[in-house]
Amino acid sequence: MIMALIGVLALVFLLFWLMKKLNKRVMISDSRNMKILERINLGPDKMLLLVSICGRCMVLGVTSNHTEKICDLEQTEEELTRRDENGNPSFGESFKTVLSGMMGKNKDN
């Protein structure tokens, strides 16, 4: 009876491990048209996402109950992520600039 219990427990752990491995494969998508470029957590279940869809970038506000497009960006994904020796800003700097510009527009309204 103890051997049967050990066998059932081993089977449960094996199934748990397999499901964990399979879920990782399902969650990782190799999408060419849609990418999450940056994620900023604002609090529990609240975040800002910078996403690229077919090369166009936009900022999304996401909560546990709602997703809303905040704005479309004029820059493309390549422009935001480019870093070269000519002084173009890095992606993080570009994102901070966009966010600060959005915050300035909201204060003016």
DRENMIMAR-104546 format. One line per field, with one value per residue: residue in one letter; residue number from 1; x, y, z of N, C-alpha, C, O, CB in turn. Coordinates in steps of 0.05 Angstrom, whole numbers, plus 32768, in hexadecimal, padded with zeros to 4 digits. Glycine has a CB too. Example, Ala and Ser with C-alpha at 12.3 -4.5 7.8 and 13.67 -1.06 7.14 Angstrom:
<nodes>
residu: (A/S)
num: (1/2)
n.xx: (8108/8101)
n.yy: (7F8E/7FD3)
n.zz: (809C/808E)
ca.xx: (80F6/8111)
ca.yy: (7FA6/7FEB)
ca.zz: (809C/808F)
c.xx: (8108/8102)
c.yy: (7FBE/8001)
c.zz: (809C/809D)
o.xx: (811D/810C)
o.yy: (7FBE/8017)
o.zz: (80A9/80A1)
cb.xx: (80E2/811A)
cb.yy: (7FA7/7FF4)
cb.zz: (80B5/8072)
</nodes>
This chain:
<nodes>
residu: (M/I/M/A/L/I/G/V/L/A/L/V/F/L/L/F/W/L/M/K/K/L/N/K/R/V/M/I/S/D/S/R/N/M/K/I/L/E/R/I/N/L/G/P/D/K/M/L/L/L/V/S/I/C/G/R/C/M/V/L/G/V/T/S/N/H/T/E/K/I/C/D/L/E/Q/T/E/E/E/L/T/R/R/D/E/N/G/N/P/S/F/G/E/S/F/K/T/V/L/S/G/M/M/G/K/N/K/D/N)
num: (1/2/3/4/5/6/7/8/9/10/11/12/13/14/15/16/17/18/19/20/21/22/23/24/25/26/27/28/29/30/31/32/33/34/35/36/37/38/39/40/41/42/43/44/45/46/47/48/49/50/51/52/53/54/55/56/57/58/59/60/61/62/63/64/65/66/67/68/69/70/71/72/73/74/75/76/77/78/79/80/81/82/83/84/85/86/87/88/89/90/91/92/93/94/95/96/97/98/99/100/101/102/103/104/105/106/107/108/109)
n.xx: (8010/8028/804E/802C/8017/8045/8051/8024/802C/805D/804D/8029/804D/806E/8049/803D/806F/8075/8049/8059/8087/8070/804D/8071/8085/8057/804B/8076/807A/8088/807F/807D/8064/8051/8068/807E/809F/80B0/80A3/8085/8079/8045/802C/8009/7FED/7FEB/8005/8030/8037/8063/8059/8064/8043/8040/806B/805B/805A/803D/8021/8007/7FD8/7FD0/7FA6/7F8C/7F58/7F50/7F66/7F86/7F92/7FC2/7FE1/7FF7/8037/8066/8097/80B7/80C1/80F6/810F/8109/8126/8158/819E/81D4/8213/820B/81F1/81BC/8185/8181/8154/813B/8142/8124/80F1/80E9/80E8/80BA/8093/8098/8089/8054/803F/8045/8020/7FF1/7FEE/7FE5/7FB2)
n.yy: (7FE8/8019/801D/8025/8057/8077/8070/808A/80BF/80CA/80C8/80F4/811F/8119/8124/8159/8171/8168/8187/81B9/81C0/81BC/81E9/8213/8211/821C/8250/826F/8292/8295/82C5/82EB/831B/8333/834F/8356/838C/83A8/83A9/83C6/83C2/83DD/83D6/83A6/8379/83A0/83C0/83DF/83D5/83D3/83C6/83A6/83A1/8386/83A6/83DA/8403/8406/841E/83FB/83F7/83CB/83A7/8379/8373/8390/83A8/83DC/8406/8437/845C/8466/845E/8487/8474/843B/83F5/83E8/841A/8427/8400/8404/840E/8433/844F/8484/84A3/8498/848C/8459/8420/8421/8457/846F/845C/8473/84A8/84AA/849C/84C7/84F1/84E3/84E8/851F/8532/8520/853E/8571/856E)
n.zz: (8000/800E/7FE6/7FBA/7FC7/7FC5/7F8F/7F77/7F8A/7F71/7F3C/7F3B/7F45/7F18/7EEF/7EFD/7EF4/7EBC/7EA8/7EB7/7E97/7E64/7E64/7E64/7E31/7E14/7E25/7E12/7DDA/7D95/7D77/7D3D/7D32/7D5F/7D9B/7DDE/7DF4/7E21/7E67/7E9E/7EE1/7F07/7F36/7F5F/7F33/7F0A/7ED2/7EA1/7E5C/7E26/7DE6/7DA7/7D6C/7D2F/7D21/7D32/7D6B/7DAC/7DEA/7E1F/7E54/7E89/7EB3/7EE5/7ED5/7EA7/7E67/7E46/7E0F/7E11/7DF3/7DAF/7D93/7D6F/7D5F/7D43/7D53/7D47/7D49/7D7F/7D99/7D86/7D8D/7D84/7D6F/7D61/7D85/7D8D/7DB8/7DEB/7DF3/7E25/7E34/7E0C/7E18/7E4A/7E3C/7E1C/7E42/7E66/7E45/7E3C/7E70/7E78/7E51/7E67/7E96/7E82/7E6F)
ca.xx: (8000/803A/8059/8018/8015/805D/804D/8011/8039/8071/803E/801F/8064/8076/8035/8041/8087/806F/8038/806A/8098/805F/8043/8086/8086/803F/804C/808A/8071/809B/806F/808C/8054/8049/807D/807E/80BA/80B7/808E/808A/8065/803D/8020/7FFD/7FDB/7FEA/801E/8031/8046/806B/8056/8067/8031/8046/807E/8051/805C/8028/8022/7FEE/7FD5/7FC4/7F9F/7F81/7F3D/7F4C/7F7D/7F7F/7FA8/7FC7/7FE8/8008/8051/806E/80AF/80B4/80D0/8113/8118/8109/813A/8172/81B3/81EB/8228/8204/81E3/81A0/8180/817B/8138/8132/8141/810D/80D8/80E6/80E1/809E/8083/8098/8079/8038/8038/8043/8008/7FDA/7FEC/7FDB/7F95)
ca.yy: (8000/8030/801F/8031/8074/8083/8071/809F/80D8/80CD/80CE/8110/8131/8117/8133/8176/817A/8169/819D/81D1/81C2/81C2/8204/8226/8210/8229/826C/827C/8292/829F/82D5/82FF/8333/833F/834C/8368/8397/83B1/83A6/83D4/83BD/83F5/83CD/838B/8376/83B8/83C3/83EB/83C5/83DE/83B0/83AA/8391/838A/83BC/83F2/8401/8413/841A/83EF/83F5/83B1/839F/835E/8374/83A1/83AF/83F4/8413/8452/846D/845B/846C/848D/8465/841E/83E4/83EA/8434/8427/83ED/8408/841B/8435/8462/849E/84B1/8491/8483/843D/841A/842A/8474/8477/8456/8487/84C1/84A8/849D/84E2/8501/84DD/84F3/853B/8537/851B/8554/8588/856B)
ca.zz: (8000/800F/7FCC/7FA9/7FCE/7FBA/7F72/7F70/7F8E/7F5C/7F24/7F3E/7F41/7EFC/7EDF/7F03/7EE6/7EA0/7EA3/7EBA/7E7F/7E4D/7E66/7E5C/7E14/7E0A/7E2B/7E02/7DBE/7D82/7D65/7D2D/7D2F/7D79/7DAF/7DF6/7DF4/7E3C/7E7A/7EB7/7EF5/7F16/7F4F/7F5C/7F1C/7EF9/7EC4/7E87/7E48/7E0C/7DD4/7D8B/7D5C/7D13/7D1F/7D3E/7D88/7DBC/7E07/7E2A/7E71/7E8E/7ECE/7EE5/7EC9/7E8F/7E57/7E37/7DFF/7E1B/7DDC/7D99/7D91/7D54/7D59/7D3E/7D65/7D41/7D53/7D9C/7DA4/7D79/7D9D/7D73/7D77/7D58/7D9A/7D90/7DD4/7DEF/7DF5/7E3F/7E33/7DFB/7E26/7E5F/7E2E/7E14/7E5A/7E71/7E33/7E42/7E8A/7E73/7E43/7E7A/7EA9/7E74/7E6A)
c.xx: (8012/8047/8046/8016/802E/805C/803A/801D/804E/8063/8033/8036/806E/8062/8038/8059/8083/805D/8047/807B/8087/8054/8058/8088/806E/8041/8061/8081/8086/808D/8081/807E/804E/805E/8078/809B/80C3/809F/8096/8073/805F/8032/8016/7FE9/7FD7/8005/801A/8041/804B/806B/805A/8055/8035/8058/8075/8051/8046/802C/8007/7FEF/7FC5/7FBF/7F94/7F66/7F3B/7F67/7F75/7F97/7FAA/7FCE/7FF7/8021/8058/8087/80A7/80C5/80EE/811E/811B/8120/8155/8185/81CB/81FE/8221/81F3/81C6/819B/817B/815D/812D/812F/8129/80F3/80D3/80DD/80C3/808C/8082/8088/805B/802F/8035/8029/7FF0/7FD8/7FE0/7FBD/7F85)
c.yy: (8019/8033/802C/804F/8083/8085/8087/80BB/80DE/80D5/80EB/8123/8130/8127/8151/8180/817C/8181/81B8/81D5/81C8/81DE/8218/8227/821F/8247/827C/827B/829F/82B0/82E9/831A/8341/8339/835F/8372/839E/83AE/83B4/83CE/83D6/83EE/83B1/838B/838E/83BC/83D3/83D9/83D6/83C7/83B9/8397/8398/83A3/83D7/83EE/8410/840D/8410/83F0/83DC/83AE/8383/835D/8381/83A6/83C7/83FF/8430/8465/845C/846B/8471/847C/8448/840F/83E7/8405/8435/8416/83F2/8417/841C/844B/847F/84AE/84AC/8485/8465/8439/8425/8449/847D/8472/846B/84A2/84C1/84AA/84B9/84F5/84FC/84E9/8512/8543/8534/8532/856D/8587/8571)
c.zz: (8000/7FF4/7FB8/7FAE/7FC3/7F9C/7F69/7F74/7F79/7F42/7F24/7F39/7F24/7EEA/7EE4/7EF4/7EC8/7E98/7EA4/7EA1/7E67/7E4D/7E5E/7E3E/7E08/7E0E/7E1A/7DE5/7DAD/7D6D/7D56/7D2E/7D49/7D8E/7DC6/7DF8/7E10/7E4D/7E94/7ECA/7F05/7F31/7F4B/7F46/7F0B/7EEC/7EAA/7E74/7E30/7DF9/7DB7/7D7C/7D3E/7D0F/7D2B/7D5D/7D95/7DD9/7E10/7E48/7E77/7EAC/7ECE/7ED8/7EAE/7E81/7E45/7E28/7E08/7E04/7DC7/7D99/7D74/7D4C/7D54/7D52/7D60/7D4B/7D71/7DA7/7D99/7D8D/7D8B/7D7D/7D70/7D6D/7D9C/7DAC/7DD4/7DF2/7E10/7E40/7E22/7E09/7E3C/7E53/7E26/7E2C/7E66/7E60/7E38/7E5C/7E88/7E65/7E56/7E8E/7E9D/7E70/7E83)
o.xx: (800B/804B/804E/8013/802B/8064/8040/801A/8050/806D/8034/8033/8076/806B/8036/8058/808C/8062/8043/807D/8090/8052/8051/808C/8071/8039/805C/8081/8095/808E/8091/808B/8046/8066/806E/80AD/80DA/8088/80AC/805C/8072/8030/801A/7FD5/7FC3/801A/8004/8056/803B/807C/8056/8057/802F/8054/8085/8049/803C/8039/7FF3/8004/7FB0/7FD1/7F92/7F5D/7F27/7F7C/7F61/7FAD/7F97/7FC3/8003/8021/8052/808A/8094/80D4/80FE/8135/812D/812B/8168/817D/81D7/81F9/822F/81E9/81B7/81AC/8172/814E/8118/811C/811B/80E1/80BD/80CD/80B5/8078/806C/807B/804B/8018/8023/801C/7FDD/7FC1/7FD3/7FB0/7F6D)
o.yy: (802D/804A/803C/805F/8099/8099/8094/80CC/80F5/80E5/80F9/8137/8145/8135/8161/8196/818F/818E/81CA/81EB/81D9/81EA/822D/823C/822C/8257/8293/8265/82B0/82AA/82F7/832F/8358/8322/8375/8362/839B/83B1/83B0/83D4/83E3/8400/83A4/839A/8391/83BA/83D5/83CF/83E5/83B5/83D0/837E/83AE/83B2/83E9/83D9/8425/83F9/841D/83EB/83D7/83B3/8377/8347/837E/83A7/83C6/8400/843F/847A/8447/8484/8460/8476/843D/841A/83E8/8405/8441/841C/83E4/8429/8407/8457/8492/84C3/84B9/8476/8459/844C/8432/8453/8490/8483/8473/84B0/84D4/84B8/84C3/8506/850F/84F3/851D/8557/8543/8538/857D/859C/8570)
o.zz: (7FF3/7FEB/7FA7/7F9B/7FB8/7F90/7F55/7F63/7F70/7F33/7F10/7F2A/7F1A/7ED8/7ED1/7EE8/7EBB/7E84/7E95/7E97/7E56/7E38/7E53/7E33/7DF3/7DFD/7E13/7DD8/7DB6/7D55/7D63/7D2A/7D49/7D92/7DC2/7DFE/7E17/7E44/7E9E/7EC4/7F0E/7F42/7F36/7F46/7EFD/7EF9/7EA0/7E7C/7E27/7DFB/7DB0/7D7F/7D36/7CFC/7D2E/7D67/7D8B/7DE0/7E0A/7E55/7E6B/7EBC/7EB8/7ECF/7EA0/7E8E/7E38/7E33/7E08/7E01/7DCE/7D9E/7D63/7D34/7D5F/7D62/7D73/7D55/7D7C/7DBC/7DA2/7D9B/7D85/7D92/7D77/7D67/7DAB/7DB5/7DC1/7DF4/7E10/7E4B/7E2A/7E07/7E40/7E5F/7E2A/7E2B/7E6E/7E6A/7E36/7E5E/7E94/7E6B/7E54/7E96/7EAA/7E6F/7E83)
cb.xx: (7FED/8050/8062/7FFC/8014/8077/8043/7FF7/8046/8082/8027/8013/807B/8076/8018/8045/809E/8061/8020/807B/80A7/8048/8039/80A1/8087/8026/8054/80A6/8056/80AC/8059/808F/803B/802E/8099/8074/80BB/80C2/8087/808D/806E/8029/800A/7FF0/7FC0/7FE3/802B/803D/8035/8086/803B/8085/8013/802D/8084/8034/8077/800C/802B/7FEA/7FC6/7FD6/7F8B/7F7F/7F2A/7F40/7F88/7F73/7FA2/7FDD/7FF9/7FF9/8067/8075/80C3/80BC/80C8/8117/8106/80EF/8131/816F/81B8/81E4/8243/81F4/81E7/8197/8169/818A/8133/8145/815B/810E/80D9/8100/80F2/8099/808D/80B5/8080/8034/804E/805A/8005/7FDE/8008/7FE9/7F8E)
cb.yy: (8000/802C/8004/8023/8077/8073/8056/809C/80D8/80B4/80BB/8114/8129/80F9/812A/8179/8166/814F/819E/81CF/81A7/81AE/820A/821D/81F4/821E/8270/826F/82A2/8288/82E3/82F6/832D/8334/8351/8359/83AF/83CE/8388/83F3/83A6/8404/83E0/8382/836D/83D2/83A8/8408/83AC/83EE/83A2/83A7/8395/838D/83C1/83F9/840C/840A/8434/83D2/840E/839A/83B4/8354/8381/83BC/8398/840A/8411/8453/8485/845C/845C/84AA/8466/8417/83C6/83E8/844A/841D/83D1/8419/840C/843A/845B/849D/84CE/847D/8491/8431/83FC/8421/8480/8466/843A/848A/84C6/848D/848A/84EC/84FB/84BE/84ED/8545/8524/8500/855A/858B/8550)
cb.zz: (8018/8025/7FC2/7FAD/7FEC/7FC3/7F69/7F81/7FAA/7F59/7F21/7F5A/7F54/7EF3/7EE6/7F21/7EEC/7E97/7EB6/7ED4/7E7B/7E4B/7E82/7E68/7E09/7E17/7E49/7E05/7DBC/7D75/7D74/7D11/7D20/7D82/7DA3/7E10/7DE3/7E3C/7E80/7EB2/7F08/7F06/7F59/7F77/7F26/7F0A/7EBD/7E88/7E41/7E0D/7DD7/7D82/7D64/7D03/7D03/7D34/7D91/7DB2/7E15/7E20/7E7D/7E84/7EDB/7F02/7EDC/7E97/7E46/7E49/7DE0/7E30/7DE5/7D7D/7DA0/7D51/7D70/7D21/7D61/7D23/7D49/7DA7/7D9E/7D5F/7DB8/7D56/7D6B/7D3F/7D97/7D7A/7DE0/7E08/7DF3/7E55/7E28/7DE1/7E32/7E6F/7E15/7E05/7E6E/7E74/7E17/7E42/7E9F/7E63/7E2B/7E89/7EB5/7E5A/7E61)
</nodes>
